[in-house]
Amino acid sequence: MRSLIVAVAFALASFSAIAADKQFGATCAYGLSEYGVEVKTDCKINWQDPATGKTFCFSKEEAKQEFMKNPEANIKKAEVTYAKLHKN
C-alpha cells in the first residue's frame, strides 16, 4: 500500500511539473505570435523547445506547423504579445 501511495505522489508531482512548464498559461503560442490573441488550449498539441525545455501549446496541428516554420521569431513575438496582454 505504501508503494502505491509513493507512486501516486510521484505521478502527481511529475504532472504538476509538466503543467507548470506550459508557456503563456497554456494558450496557443501561434495565436499570440501571429494574431495577438489568447486562445485557450488543453495543450494536447504541443512542442517542447529542446534548447530551453519550455512547452508551447497549440489550438490545432496547423497552428503548430505554422509556428514551427520559424520558432525562434515566433516565440519572441508571442512573448511580447503575452506581456502586453498581461501588463498591470
C-alpha positions, 0 to 999 in steps of 0.5 A: 500500500505504501508503494502505491501511495509513493507512486501516486505522489510521484505521478502527481508531482511529475504532472504538476511539473509538466503543467507548470512548464506550459508557456503563456498559461497554456494558450496557443503560442501561434495565436499570440505570435501571429494574431495577438490573441489568447486562445485557450488550449488543453495543450494536447498539441504541443512542442517542447523547445529542446534548447530551453525545455519550455512547452508551447501549446497549440489550438490545432496541428496547423497552428503548430506547423505554422509556428514551427516554420520559424520558432525562434521569431515566433516565440519572441513575438508571442512573448511580447504579445503575452506581456502586453496582454498581461501588463498591470 
